[in-house]
């Protein structure tokens, strides 16, 4: 969380993490395209050899102000391949929440597990994350015929059901905003607590 007093905004950072070609880029592009231009920034793309990293910010009009400040949400993607560990670690720095976009295809289960282990290692070795940060598992590509059952993905990635999960089809926007709203909700609880701002009635 970063407070821009001049703009009167609270900036929160959400990082889309997961294996390469799992749908992180599609998620961000869908949110960007469906957000009104006057409440979002330009999309920035940083190209790597095999995958792009994207980021942009927007002001969700449905979010109430906190401590008299508007909430600006920044969305970032990390490069998928694990050999971009240093880049992913840099992008993850200062994240307030993580959306783990898992590729539902049966043959991608190992890549999902490898990416999640990398994420866990980075969070465990980063002193900024003394407490667990909000996380949602987005089980993407649910429309494909070789998609593994959600129960199988949960058993491999979220066995205790500690984190919320959502079935998504990012290429068509199915479940993308719903998953993001689920992730933002606990972030706002943390922000309110840190700023001593009471939850609005109703």
C-alpha positions as CSV (number, residue, x, y, z in Angstrom):
1,X,0.0,0.0,0.0
2,X,1.2,3.5,-0.9
3,X,-0.6,6.7,-0.1
4,X,-0.4,9.5,-2.6
5,X,-1.4,12.5,-0.4
6,X,-1.2,14.9,-3.3
7,X,-3.7,12.9,-5.4
8,X,-5.7,11.9,-2.4
9,X,-5.4,8.2,-3.3
10,X,-4.5,4.9,-1.6
11,X,-2.6,2.7,-4.1
12,X,-2.9,-1.1,-3.7
13,X,-0.9,-3.5,-5.8
14,X,-2.3,-6.8,-7.1
15,X,0.1,-9.2,-8.8
16,X,-1.1,-11.9,-11.2
17,X,1.2,-14.9,-10.8
18,X,1.2,-18.3,-12.4
19,X,2.8,-20.5,-15.1
20,X,3.6,-19.2,-18.6
21,X,0.7,-18.9,-21.0
22,X,-1.7,-19.7,-18.2
23,X,-3.9,-16.6,-18.8
24,X,-2.4,-13.8,-16.7
25,X,-2.1,-11.5,-19.7
26,X,-5.7,-12.3,-20.9
27,X,-7.0,-11.5,-17.4
28,X,-5.3,-8.1,-17.4
29,X,-6.3,-7.3,-20.9
30,X,-9.9,-8.1,-20.2
31,X,-10.1,-5.9,-17.1
32,X,-8.3,-3.1,-19.0
33,X,-10.7,-3.3,-22.0
34,X,-13.8,-3.4,-19.8
35,X,-12.7,-0.4,-17.6
36,X,-13.8,3.0,-18.7
37,X,-10.8,5.0,-20.1
38,X,-11.3,8.0,-17.8
39,X,-10.7,5.9,-14.7
40,X,-7.7,3.9,-15.9
41,X,-4.1,4.6,-16.9
42,X,-2.4,3.4,-20.0
43,X,-1.4,-0.2,-20.2
44,X,2.4,-0.6,-20.0
45,X,4.0,-3.7,-21.6
46,X,7.6,-4.9,-20.8
47,X,8.6,-7.6,-23.3
48,X,10.8,-10.6,-22.4
49,X,12.0,-13.3,-24.7
50,X,8.9,-15.6,-24.2
51,X,6.3,-13.5,-22.5
52,X,5.3,-10.0,-21.7
53,X,4.9,-8.3,-18.3
54,X,2.0,-5.9,-18.2
55,X,0.7,-3.3,-15.7
56,X,-1.9,-0.5,-15.4
57,X,-4.0,1.1,-12.7
58,X,-7.6,2.1,-12.3
59,X,-10.0,3.7,-9.9
60,X,-12.9,1.3,-9.2
61,X,-15.9,3.6,-9.0
62,X,-17.8,1.2,-6.8
63,X,-15.2,1.2,-4.0
64,X,-15.9,3.7,-1.2
65,X,-13.3,6.1,0.0
66,X,-11.1,5.0,2.9
67,X,-10.0,7.7,5.4
68,X,-11.1,10.3,2.8
69,X,-9.0,8.9,0.0
70,X,-10.0,7.1,-3.2
71,X,-8.6,3.6,-3.8
72,X,-6.5,3.1,-6.9
73,X,-5.8,-0.5,-7.9
74,X,-2.6,-1.5,-9.7
75,X,-2.6,-4.7,-11.6
76,X,0.7,-6.4,-12.6
77,X,1.6,-9.7,-14.4
78,X,4.8,-11.6,-13.9
79,X,6.7,-13.5,-16.6
80,X,5.6,-17.1,-16.5
81,X,8.8,-19.2,-16.9
82,X,10.5,-19.9,-13.6
83,X,13.9,-18.9,-15.1
84,X,12.7,-15.2,-14.8
85,X,12.8,-15.6,-11.0
86,X,14.6,-12.3,-10.5
87,X,12.0,-10.4,-12.6
88,X,9.1,-12.0,-10.9
89,X,10.7,-11.3,-7.5
90,X,11.0,-7.6,-8.4
91,X,7.4,-7.3,-9.6
92,X,6.1,-9.1,-6.5
93,X,7.9,-6.6,-4.2
94,X,5.3,-4.5,-2.4
95,X,2.3,-6.6,-3.5
96,X,-0.8,-6.3,-1.4
97,X,-2.4,-9.4,-2.9
98,X,-1.7,-12.2,-5.4
99,X,-4.0,-13.7,-8.0
100,X,-2.6,-17.1,-8.9
101,X,-3.8,-18.0,-12.4
102,X,-3.5,-21.7,-12.8
103,X,-3.7,-23.4,-16.2
104,X,-6.5,-26.0,-15.8
105,X,-5.1,-28.3,-18.5
106,X,-4.2,-31.7,-17.2
107,X,-0.7,-31.6,-18.7
108,X,0.0,-28.3,-17.0
109,X,-0.4,-29.5,-13.5
110,X,3.3,-29.8,-12.9
111,X,3.9,-26.3,-14.2
112,X,1.3,-24.9,-11.9
113,X,2.9,-26.6,-8.9
114,X,6.3,-25.4,-9.9
115,X,5.1,-21.8,-10.3
116,X,3.3,-22.0,-6.9
117,X,6.4,-23.3,-5.2
118,X,8.4,-20.5,-6.7
119,X,5.9,-18.0,-5.4
120,X,5.9,-19.5,-1.9
121,X,9.7,-19.3,-1.8
122,X,9.8,-15.7,-2.8
123,X,7.2,-14.7,-0.2
124,X,9.0,-16.7,2.5
125,X,12.3,-15.1,1.8
126,X,10.9,-11.5,1.6
127,X,11.0,-9.8,4.9
128,X,8.2,-7.5,3.8
129,X,5.7,-10.4,4.1
130,X,5.7,-11.3,7.7
131,X,2.0,-12.2,7.5
132,X,0.2,-14.1,4.7
133,X,-1.2,-11.7,2.1
134,X,-4.6,-12.2,0.4
135,X,-4.6,-14.7,-2.4
136,X,-7.1,-16.1,-4.8
137,X,-6.7,-19.1,-7.1
138,X,-8.1,-18.5,-10.6
139,X,-8.5,-21.9,-12.3
140,X,-8.4,-20.7,-15.8
141,X,-9.3,-22.3,-19.2
142,X,-12.2,-24.1,-17.8
143,X,-13.8,-24.4,-21.3
144,X,-11.1,-26.7,-22.6
145,X,-11.9,-30.4,-23.0
146,X,-8.7,-31.4,-21.2
147,X,-9.3,-29.2,-18.2
148,X,-8.7,-31.1,-14.9
149,X,-11.6,-31.2,-12.4
150,X,-11.5,-28.2,-10.0
151,X,-11.3,-30.7,-7.1
152,X,-8.0,-32.1,-8.6
153,X,-6.5,-28.6,-8.9
154,X,-7.6,-27.7,-5.4
155,X,-6.0,-30.9,-4.0
156,X,-2.7,-30.0,-5.7
157,X,-2.6,-26.2,-5.2
158,X,-5.0,-25.3,-2.4
159,X,-5.4,-28.6,-0.4
160,X,-6.6,-27.0,2.8
161,X,-9.0,-24.6,1.1
162,X,-7.3,-21.7,2.9
163,X,-7.7,-19.4,0.0
164,X,-10.7,-18.6,-2.1
165,X,-10.8,-20.0,-5.7
166,X,-12.7,-19.2,-8.9
167,X,-13.3,-20.9,-12.2
168,X,-12.4,-18.6,-15.0
169,X,-12.2,-18.4,-18.8
170,X,-10.0,-15.3,-19.2
171,X,-10.1,-15.3,-23.0
172,X,-13.8,-14.6,-22.7
173,X,-13.8,-12.7,-19.4
174,X,-15.8,-15.4,-17.6
175,X,-15.2,-15.0,-13.8
176,X,-12.3,-12.5,-14.2
177,X,-13.9,-9.6,-12.5
178,X,-15.6,-11.8,-9.8
179,X,-12.2,-13.3,-8.9
180,X,-10.6,-9.8,-8.7
181,X,-13.4,-8.5,-6.5
182,X,-12.9,-11.5,-4.2
183,X,-9.2,-10.7,-3.9
184,X,-9.7,-6.9,-3.4
185,X,-12.2,-7.4,-0.5
186,X,-9.6,-8.6,2.1
187,X,-7.1,-6.1,0.9
188,X,-9.5,-3.3,1.8
189,X,-10.0,-4.8,5.2
190,X,-6.3,-4.6,5.8
191,X,-6.1,-1.0,4.5
192,X,-8.9,0.1,6.8
193,X,-7.3,-1.5,9.8
194,X,-4.0,0.1,9.1
195,X,-5.5,3.5,8.6
196,X,-8.0,3.2,11.5
197,X,-11.0,3.7,9.3
198,X,-14.2,1.9,10.2
199,X,-16.1,-0.3,7.8
200,X,-19.0,1.7,6.3
201,X,-22.4,0.7,7.5
202,X,-24.5,-1.5,5.2
